[in-house]
């Protein structure tokens, strides 16, 4: 998937759809991240292509030379061009190289999804065409036996390739084997009739007759059959063309002048060229190009028509159907008159009867190979009457509406320009040097223009007419809130007026929905959200969204999920400036936030129920009929909506809707925590702490402080974590909320452990257990998990095992898969310390399987690092290194710096065992640097001891490192201090690992 989309972003959703054809597991998104991390590490190890993780997906940056698929496609296309130009030897060389590159079907033997299935089919079709082209080259160069052998094998594999049968018949006849030629034609007729139920084409029938008459036959078919392209003129068509020339009625070029500043869309143009040219051998293909106003549909269609003109030389026609010009659309009968006049038919010969006029159009077009542009179509009925039935022509239709009909096939929606293309368009008039002097400002200008061609052209008009302006001046003007649409106007041409042509024909309820969807601040929305905004039932809103989609006022990014282009969002908001509209938008915001809050809380309750309900204290939903209507039906909805939820929380806080803001943040906390989205927690809970403070809600403030502390702890900001937890404890005491006070003090244990206060951590945890002996299960589980971690770091391994086993027991009683997987991982870590490495592997493997099944990734980096430790002791060094590197990547992705420092130390130890001393020392230095930066003393001490061990034992540097480590271990009470003290005292015979398994503290 990444390779065939080389250089382009592949979304996580696309990867999930391709990898799991049926029902994806709940952990699909997390699994994709793991697979991508494995790929990135493999590529880096073997100096492969760069794999980048971007917002919403991944992008692979291969070189064209490294991609067999790209090289093959290039060689075949180049060979076809050489053949079309008569360069037979060049075509032969290129096809020879392409066959050496060919490795068989794409991802052969693998079950693939819809995207790769389509790409595989297209590539197979290209390979079959290459084989047939090579056979033509062989015939042209006199290699008849070679052509026969290749075509025979080809037909066995692909018995329905009529062109291949015809080539084989010609080759056998040229080889003085007329019986074999007739047999080849007979086999073709039988295969087509028996399996497809169709008669063979005219070429095979003509070949049969000429062979039976023993007439000479050219080795090569006529131009229409010898190479891809439009049908060549039949003798009757050619004679008719001569008559038209004599009568002075040969049509000219009626296309508008091509846009001189046309940029981009090369790949799309090449694809449409190939598709239309291939189809024009048998029919007159119709390509419908739709898209939003200002997207450059007409310019693209005219550009494509000029490229097609050389293969359709008899006529180039253009008619504006006025479907979105503000006036009355052109009637089909009137459009036929325009087209017939362009063909040179005298006005007096054009019938007044519509049916006879259409018949004349068919007759006149039947003698020509024409390219026809039907611009600005209003409806499929308007277009249908203009479509030719005879093969040989190509029709290009543009429309702002989606035209769906069997006569024209699926439309091609024209996307906006890429950022680079938009900057290139800006430079065409504004001046290349001017743009190159301010590249960042140019990027900002086109971004503000939404990469929409019309908007970019209007923006460059400002620069062209104002030579004193810098590009940064225009960027500043466009950045002023609410002025982009007004700024982008030149004379009577504006972006807003282009949008209005699509908006005004709509019914008022649909217009109102369009005005309200811009209230949603996120990147996309679904039907239920739109229904909440409009306060309408689900089904009518779904139909209205389809109306907006047909007009390209919104975009559908996947079934049931929509978005607004940036400029269209501004247009929607500017339509809502009246006071009554502002009130409607305010009420819509309340309805949207209420719906999303209940939807989020309902999904999040699958991860935590009692604590969440106690904290958010929800009122009954305003629109219960909309809940559960959005896909996916489980917590993966939170994954899909994560960026939207962050935007909604900020939106609610800015709008003084503080109650919604902090409740939304609290609802998504557990999900973000177990998936490692700590930055989201910091952002959302930071907003909502401010919201709770403005609202005077002390209980909400305590909740926000606690969960901000959770993210600060995981990202290594221990002082901030301590400050937030102390504030949460203080507020809870002030409110007399002993339940939450106990929870917040329990979280202090983790901070004490990470900052090296191990004794304080153990004492506090045991005090909390005594305060609530046999208390609530949630608090006991939290207490036991953190107590076990602190005990293990003090070297009290047997006590730690007991705490973690009790944690596991209580988790199983509650049926909490999340706590079960964590408890298994914690037990495995202690078993590693005790030297039970095979047992640790079994426990960690079970823990990881639960994580895969449930989709939660909390603690996975630590678990994989512990798995690497176990593998190292079991002698599986390559597997150990792989697990450490994967753990490091997971920790980096989630921002868990204390985990990163631990992994660097353990990876270094594995590298040392492998024999990479330099790599080990570099990794220990990374661990020391990171642990020092976040004030994590335990990992600082480990790194110092290891670095000293790699140095000369007699060196001053090694002695200095050990003394620093002894001071750290002594202060935090770590068991390593005993061994280190003996070594510094000169007792080098001590077992350096003994203290880690002694169980003493």
Secondary structure, 3 states (H helix, E strand, C coil): CCCCCCCCEEEHHHHHHHHCCCCCCCCHHHHHHHHHHHHHHHHHHCCCCEEEEECCEEEEECCHHHCHHHHHHHHHHHHHHHHHCCCHHHHHHHHHHHHHHCCCCCCCCCCCCHHHHHHHHHHHHHHHHHHHHHHHHHHHCCCHHHHHHHHHHHHHHCCCCHHHHHHHHHHHHHCCCHHHHHHHHHHHHHHHHHHHCCCCCHHHHHHHHHHHCCCCCCCCCCHHHHCCCCCCCCHHHHHHHHHHHHCCCCCCECCCCCCCCCCCCHHHHHHHHHHHHHHCCCCCCEEEEECCCCCCHHHHHHHHHHHHHCCCCCEEEEEECCCCCCCCCCCHHHHHHHHHHHCCCCHHHCCCCHHHHHHHHHHHHHCCCEEEEEECCCCHHHHHCCCCCCCCCEEEEEECCCCCCCCCCCCEECCCCCHHHHHHHHHHHHCHHHHHHCHHHHHHHHHHCCCCHHHHHHHHHHHHHCCCCCHHHHHHHHHCCCCHHHHCEECCEEHHHHHHHHHCCCCHHHHHHHHHHCCCCCCCEEHHHHHHHHCCCHHHHHHHHHHHHHCCCCEEEECCEEECCHHHHHHHHHCCCCHHHHHHHHHHHHHHHHHHHHHHHHHHCCCCCHHHHHHHCCCCCCCHHHCCCCCCCCCHHHHHCHHHHHHHHHHHHHCCCHHHHHHHHHHCHHHHHHHCCHHHHHHHHHHHHHHHHHHCCHHHHHHHHHHHHHHHHHCCCHHHHHHHHHHHHHHHHHHCCHHHHHHHHHHHHHHHHHCCCHHHHHHHHHHHHHHCCCCCHHHHHHHHHHHHHHHHHCCCHHHHHHHHHHHHHHHHHHCCHHHHHHHHHHHHHHHHHCCCHHHHHHHHHHHHHHHHHHCCCCCHHHHHHHHHHHHHHCCCHHHHHHHHHHHHHHHHHHCCHHHHHHHHHHHHHHHHHHCCHHHHHHHHHHHHHHHHHCCCHHHHHHHHHHHHHHCCCCCHHHHHHHHHHHHHHHHHCCCHHHHHHHHHCCCCCCCCCHHHHCCCC
